[in-house]
Amino acid sequence: MEIGSREAIREAAARGMGIGVVSEAEFIPDARLCTVRIEGDPAVTQTYLYCLQVRRESRVLASFFDVALKLRPQAWM
């Protein structure tokens, strides 16, 4: 089954519909669930930043993008 959000995945697993996979960073603790760490090669996810082109030049967004570039330069064009 394909489910569109991590919240829906959590609820489906908590209601006994199967297991779900989410990144550790996105896991929200829930007493109905237990975590199982997957050993071996780590799974890779990608995160994207989006903004309107007309707003890209704002000082706030430009500063944010500058910080993001310093943190993960290989992720940018």
Secondary structure, 3 states (H helix, E strand, C coil): CCCCCHHHHHHHHHCCCCCCCCCHHHCCCCCCCCCCCCCCCCCCCCCCCCCCHHHCCCHHHHHHHHHHHHHCHHHCC
